[in-house]
Amino acid sequence: MAALEHWSRSPRRLWDALGPGVITGAADDDPSGIATYSQAGAQFGYALTWTVFLTVPFMAAIQIVSASIGWQTRAGLARSIARRFPRPVLHGLLVLLVAANTLNIAADLAAMGEALRLAIAGPAVLYALAFGLGCLLAEILIPYHRYVGYLKFLTLVLFVYVAAALSLRLPWPQILLAALLPRLSGGHDWALTIVAVFGTTISPYLFFWQASQEAEESRLSLRRGRRSAALPQDLRRISVDTWIGMLFSNLIAFFIIVTTGATLHVHGITHIATASQAAQALRPFAGALTFGLFAAGIIGTGLLAVPVLAGSAAYAVADSWGLAGSLELPAGRARGFYAIVATATVAGGALVLARVDPIAMLFWTAVVNGLVAVPIMLVMMLLTAGPGRFRALAISRPVKVLGWLATVMMALAAGALAWTSVI
């Protein structure tokens, strides 16, 4: 709290302190997240609101761990893993990450195209491919220090879901009771949705992205004459930035679940099969503007998330191969890095052509992320307890404990899904 008070005395200072953590949190509420939280609200009403409160400290802790690794080593997460673990371990994790990211890119682009089709009609696939091209050009042509400023403003579009919820007459005592007292169930659909919610909240690509972005920031500070990468004020800034980002992310998730629970679930819509059904949650607030605001939310978060997905894959692969890679570098000085960005984006765009239902793809993407996160989190936490340079990482004991508990929580959720799938 003292760290937050330090920056809150000056709004300008607080705004400048916000960066990778806030962007990571906002990118977490991508179209996949919106679809998953919408499905949770439609299917179970307010019963799963507790998940977004439970995940806040764990999500913040695991992101602080990844951010601290990046800042203090001035290297991405993949390079840190390569220094400690055998190459097959790194390559196995990279395969899981790139596969999950590619599927996520495809799902987000497809959802963006479908959302725009709802708003203005026209060919959804063509819109999706155009969005993919636009995101790719933005990453290639705009340097990181300018690009990050644009991303901060894109996060504001998510508040449409808060406005939608607050425009409704809601049974707040019932909602708060469900949020504070979890109702557990042993059914397969319940376990599947829990894994999806956890997976879209604590996503593997966010670990690699924030670590790489903090490494970028740390290298920039080195060029400005800074010698230490672990000064107390640096670690406080990382903590404040990350906590604000994760709280923002989960607040939006909470209001999406509440809004869909209060509109779709109470009217018997318990399974969202189309983007149009998902958009109906905004109708009491938006009226005739329902599809327009839904499209703005999906497209805005997609424009934020797709570059993060492609960029995190590029940072990870470039680190593992020892390639020069940075969003600060022009394309001519990091051809391999930007080739990976392009490949990930194009591969995601190619999957759009398969014409898989966008809503189903978004939900299953969250499930895949939940499963893939477990081994990556395990390896990342082992880095903080390892020998050599990692012993000197300035990560507090409470953050480490929460990081390990987050890993156990994700493993238990994956185990529950596996158990309910075979019985």
Secondary structure by P-SEA (a helix, b strand, c coil): caaaaaaaccaaaaaaaccaaaaaaaaaacaaaaaaaaaaaaaccccaaaaaaaaaaaaaaaaaaaaaaaaaacccaaaaaaacccaaaaaaaaaaaaaaaaaaaaaaaaaaaaaaaaaccccaaaaaaaaaaaaaaaaacccaaaaaaaaaaaacccaaaaaaaaacccaaaaaaaaaacccccccaaaaaaaaaaaaaaacaaaaaaaaaaaaaaaaaaaaacccccccaaaaaaaaaaaaaaaaaaaaaaaaaaaaaaaccccccccccccccccccccccccccaaaaaaaaaaaaaaaacaaaaaaaaaaaaaaaacccccccccccccaaaaaaaaaaaaaaaaaaaccccaaaaaaaaaaaaaaaaaaaaaaaaaaaacccccccccccaaaaaaaaaaaaaaaaaaaaaaaaacc
